[in-house]
């Protein structure tokens, strides 16, 4: 290196500053502090958009709904009066029972059909890809399209279902699927099962890929049949994922307003009315926003407690298992 360049380099070299027992180059402390602050701020910086969205679309509406539930239409404070009226309403009791029936019946058959479909789709057969694609169609199409299609199929006079039943001699007269109070809710449950069982099937199919094939090979060596493999290997291995699926189905079930509202509007005589539709009707048909808000808060609180309990039980079983 030339002498002049060496001297220039030496002149540019920072001179250590003595700070007690330590020597720190000029600017090193500031740079270290800056790096530390950036490191600490990075996680907060990245989640700020999510926090802003949560505050805008969840926290603020929730606070506003609580405020509405504690006031009357003029904005005057009335405390728990709206909650008392909602609890004492016969319509609320009917909607709650319908919701429980609709959600439980739907989940039972969705899990049974979806698990069976997922296990069968995991087997190798000709046209497997086509069958898998066709199975997803009910879940992919918009809910309103499926609801209107089933409404035509359930039509008393022109529906294809009654036409088949009458032609086969199974019934003597057309069944009033959507106007008979004793039949309407089971019919709507069938539509909901048809809509959501492909979701269960695809989740089960994904879970099956994680099961070691060595378990099945050992079972076949011991002479296990297909159903014994399903009972003693497949279902126990799928227990965790089935618990997670059931939680998602509960959330979807209590919020499934599209199918019922499009097909029956909650009728006849509130026999297909569920809580989510009752909230919608109270708010946007009767313009009773205060009682609708009270019912929303009650529904939200009950759903939160139930879901939290479900998660706690699921985690406890996972730890014990």
N, C-alpha and C positions, 0 to 999 in steps of 0.2 A: 504494500500500500504506500502511495506517495506520502511524504512527510506532511505536506499541507493537509491532505485528506485525513491523516491520522490525528493531527492536532485539532482539525475541525470536529472529528468524531468525539474526541475527548472533551471538547468544549460543550458539545451537545448532550453529553452524558449527565443525567440528573445527579445532583449532589445529595447524598442521604442527609436527612435532618434528624438529629438526635432528639428522641422523646423519652427521656428517662433512661430506661434500660433497653429500649427498642429503637431501631433506626428505620424510618419509613421514607421511601422516596417521595418527592413532591407529587401530589396528585393521586398517590396510590390509595390513600384513605378515602378520598372523595369517590374514586372509581369503585372501590370495594363497597362503599355505602350505597352507591347508585345501583350496583349489581344486586345487592341484597334487597333493596326496595323493589326493583323490577321483579326479582324472584318471588317476593311475597305478594306482589300485586297481580301477577299473571293469572293465578286461579280465579281471583275475584273479577279480573278484567274479562275473562272468557265466559263467566256465567252471568255477567251483567245483562246481556240481552234476554236470557231466559228469565231472570228475576223481573225484568221490566215487563215481559209478556205475562208472567204469572200475576204480577200486581195489577196489570191492566185488565186482563180477561178473567181472573178468578177472584183475587182478593177484593178489588173494588166492587164488582157485582155482588159478591157475597155480603159485604158490609151494607150495601144498598138494599139488598133483599131482607136482611135482618131488620133494618130500619123501617122498611115498608110493613113488615109483619107486626110491628109494635105500634103502628099508627092506623088511623081510619082514613077514609077517602079524602078528608079535608087536611090531613097531615097532623091531626091532634093525637097526642099520646094516649093510648088506651091499654098499654101493657100486654097481658096475655089473653086479651079478649078474643082475638082472632084465632088463637090456638084452641081455646075452649070451644068455640063454635065449630071448628073443624073436627075436633075429636068427638063431639056430640052428634055430628052429622051422620045419618044412616048411609048417605052416599059414600062417605069416606070409608065406612066399614065394608060396604060392598066392594069398593075399588080395592081395598087392601086384601080382602079374601081372593078376589079375582087375580090380583098380582101374584099372590103366593101360589095359587093353583097354576097360573100360566108359567111362572118361572120354574117351579119345581118339575112340573110335567115336561116342559120343554127340555130342561137340562138332562133329565133321566133318559129320554129317547135320543137326544142329540149325542150323549156320551155313548150309548149302546150302539146306535147306527154308525156314528163316526168312528168309533174304535174298531168295529167289525169291518167297515169299509177300508180303514187304514191298514189293517192286518191283511186283508185280501189283496189290496193294491200293492202290498210289499212282495207278494208272490210273483214268480216269473210265469208269464203266459203271453200268448200271441195277442198283439194289439194293446199291450199294457199302457203305452204312452197315450194312446187315444182314449182309453177308458179313464185314465187319470185326468186328462183334460176335460172330458165330459162331466166327471164328478164335480169339478170345481164350478160349473156353470151357475148353479143356484146361488152360490156365495158371491160370484163375481157380478152378476147382473144387479142393477139398482133395485132397492127394496120396493119402490113404488111400482116398478114394472112387474115384479113378481107378484105383488099384492093385487094389481088389477087383473093379471092373468088368472090367478086363483079365484078372484071374484067372479069372473066369467065361467070358470070351470064349476064353481059352486052354485051357479044360477039355478033357481028352482025349476024353471020351465025349459031353458035352453042349454043348461050346463052339461058338459060331457060326462061328468061323474054320475049324475042322475040318469043320463041316457044309458050308460053302461050297466048301472044297477038294475034299471027297469028291464033292459034287454036280457040280462042274465036271470031275471026272476028273483033277485035277492030282495027287492022291495016291491010293494004293490002300488005305491003312489010316490010322487017326487018328495024328496026330503028337503025341508026348508033349512038349508045349512046355515044361512046367515041371518035368518029371521026367527028361528025357533030358539027361545031362551035356554033350552036344555042342551042344545047342540052347538050353539055358536062358539062358545069358548073352546071346546075340544077341536072344532074345525080350524080355528085360528091357531091353536097349538100345533096342529099338523103343518100348517104353512110355516110357522116359525122353526119347527124342526127341519123341514125341507130346506129352509134358507140357511141354517147355521151348521148342519151336520157335516158339510164339506170342509168347513174350517177345522172341526175336530179331526176329520180324516187326514188332512194335510199335516196337522201338528203331530198326530200319532205316527204318521209315516216318517216324519223327520226324527221322531224319538226312536223309532225302530232301527234307524241307521246306527245309533250309538250302542246298541246291544251287541256284545261280543258274539261272533258266530260260533266260537268254541263252546258256548253253553248249549247251543242247539246240536252241535256235532256230538257232544258227550251224551245228550239226551237220546239222540237217534241210536247211538251205540248201545244204550241201555234198553232200546226197544220202545221208546216213547212215541205215542201217536201225535198227530197234528194238534188235536184238542188238548192233550196233556202238555205239549209245549206251550200252547197259549195260556193255559191255566197256571202252570208252575214256573214259567220263564218270562213270557211276554208281559202278562198283566202285572206281576210284581215289579218288573223292571220299568214299567210305564207309570207306576203309582205317582211319582213326583210330578211328571208332566200332566197327568190327568187331573191332579189337584190344581195345578196352575190353570189348566183349560177350564175347569169348572168355575174358578174365580172369574175368569174373563166372560164366561157364559152368563154368570149371575149379573155382572155389570151390563152386559148387552141385553139381558132379559128385562131388567127393571127399566131400561131406557128404550125398549122397542115400541116406539109410538107409531112408526111409519105403517107397518102392516095392519095393525088394528084400526088406526084412524082412517086409513084409505079404504078399508073394506066394510067397516061397520060404524065408525064414529063413536064407538063405545056402546052401541045399542045391541039388541033391542032392550029397552027398560034397564039400561046400565048393566046388562048381564055380561058384556065384554069390556066394561070400563075398568081400566087399570089406573094406578096412581099418577103416572106420567101424563096420561090423557086428561085426567081430572084436573091436574094443574094447568094444562094448556087451555082447557075449556073454561075454567074459572077466570083465567087471565084474559084470554083473547076473544071469548064469546060473550061472557057475562061482564067483562071488564072489572072484575072484583080482584084487583091486583093485590090488595092487602091480605085477603084470605089465601089467595094463590101463593103469596110469598111465605105465609106461615106454614102452609102444607109443604112447600118446597124445602124449608128449613128442617121440618120434622123428617121428611123423606131423606134429606141429605144426612142428617144425624144418625138415623137408623141404619142407612146403607153404610156409612163410615164405620160404625161400631161393628156391624156384621162382617164387613170386609177385613177390618183389623183383626177380629177374632179368627176369621178363616186363615189369614196369613200367620197368626201366632200358632194356631194348631198345626198348620202345614210345616212350619219351621221346627216345631217341637217333635213332630213325627220324623222329620228328616234327621234331627240330632239323635233320636232314639234308634232309628233304623240304621 
